[in-house]
Amino acid sequence: MMTSYNRVGTRNAATLSPLMNDWLRGEEGFDGFAVTDMYILKTMYSLTFYMGMVTMPTAVLCGNDLVDGSISAAKQFDPYKTGYGELANAMRESAKRILYTTVHSNAMNGLSSTTEIRKVMTPWQKGLIAADSVFAAIAVSGLIFLGFAFYKKNIKKKEKEVK
């Protein structure tokens, strides 16, 4: 499930522990994992005044399991390096929920320790490769033709200059 930038009252939905933990996981019995909406550091900090601070540690502590985005926010964890078991426990729970959801998803159906995975090329992929090869051959032959045409043109020009 994806949380959003939306507000609930005066708080960002991603920072509402009662919404994420009490209602979603408690009352509704949600077993999957929650992902924040796109995490853009500058945007999230500019929303602080209006919607409540959304940092990676805050999101995890409030019940989000995964922060959607690729911005490094390692400095946000500096205050939590020592003596903060609540964040460590929240991160452990998040990892558990993500792994649980992945293992119980369709992505894992039929896989066992003896499953052999083979790379298969479908007919349409073979067709695309063939079409690419044909177009490459046409392009190369066109370049060769142009090269001969310019070569002939230059030879005729030199013959006229010699006469």
VENKA-V581095 format. One record per pair of residues at least 24 apart in sequence whose C-alpha atoms are under 10 Angstrom apart, sorted by the first residue. I is the first residue (numbers start at 0). J is the second residue. Records with the same first field share a line. If there is no record, write none. Layout:
# VENKA-V581095
I->J / J
This chain:
# VENKA-V581095
0->29 / 31 / 32 / 33 / 34 / 35 / 36 / 63 / 64
1->32 / 33 / 34 / 35 / 36 / 37 / 63 / 65 / 66 / 67
2->33 / 34 / 35 / 36 / 37 / 63 / 66 / 67
3->34 / 35 / 36 / 37 / 38
4->35 / 36 / 37 / 38 / 43 / 46 / 50 / 53
5->36 / 50
6->49 / 50 / 51
7->50
8->50
9->48 / 49 / 50 / 51
10->46 / 47 / 48 / 49 / 50 / 51 / 52 / 53
11->43 / 46 / 47 / 49 / 50 / 51 / 52 / 53
12->36 / 50 / 51 / 53 / 58 / 61
13->50 / 51 / 52 / 53 / 54 / 57 / 58 / 59 / 61 / 62 / 63 / 66
14->50 / 51 / 52 / 53 / 54 / 57 / 58 / 59 / 60 / 61 / 62 / 63
15->51 / 57 / 58 / 60 / 61 / 62 / 63
16->57 / 58 / 59 / 60 / 61 / 62 / 63
17->61 / 62
18->61 / 62
19->58 / 60 / 61 / 62 / 63
20->60 / 61 / 62 / 63
21->62
23->62
24->62
30->96 / 97 / 99 / 100
31->64 / 93 / 95 / 96 / 97 / 98 / 99 / 100 / 101 / 103 / 104
32->62 / 63 / 64 / 65 / 92 / 93 / 94 / 95 / 96 / 97 / 98 / 99 / 100 / 101
33->58 / 59 / 62 / 63 / 64 / 65 / 66 / 67 / 93 / 96 / 97
34->58 / 59 / 62 / 63 / 64 / 65 / 66 / 67 / 97
35->59 / 62 / 63 / 64 / 65 / 66 / 67 / 68
36->65 / 66 / 67 / 68
37->66 / 67 / 68 / 69
38->66 / 67 / 68 / 69 / 70
39->66 / 67 / 68 / 69 / 70
40->68 / 69 / 70 / 71 / 72
56->86 / 87 / 89 / 90
57->86
58->89
59->86 / 87 / 88 / 89 / 90 / 91 / 92 / 93
60->85 / 86 / 87 / 88 / 89 / 90 / 93
61->86 / 89
62->89 / 90 / 92 / 93
63->89 / 90 / 93
64->89 / 90 / 91 / 92 / 93 / 94 / 95 / 96 / 97
65->90 / 93 / 94 / 96 / 97
